[in-house]
Amino acid sequence: MSLLLRCGERSFNVKRLFNVREGYGRKDDILPERFTRQPLRQGLSKGLTARTEEMIEEYYRLRGWDLSTGWPTPEKLRELSLEKEMKSFYPG
């Protein structure tokens, strides 16, 4: 992974930790209702709506986050050398 991509991933995970600290988590990772209830009107996906649960789980897997909470996992934080930040969320 390039240094630039790693810096971006570290930044994204620190932002997520900030949001978690402020009380945001999986319950808040939602799309606007028009994506989940209103079917698309045209194109190849006409008549379909977003499958948010599947999308969120795949996104969390790709990010290395816990599937049930949406928190970055201790393994991901160690991988990104964010041990100091990890201690605030995973004491011990």
Buried (B, 14 or more C-beta within 10 A) or exposed (E): EEEEEEEEBBEEBBEBBEBBEEEEBBEEBEEEEEEEEEEBEEEEEEEEBBEBEEEBBEEBEEBBBBEEEBBBBBEBBEBBEBEEBBEEEEEE
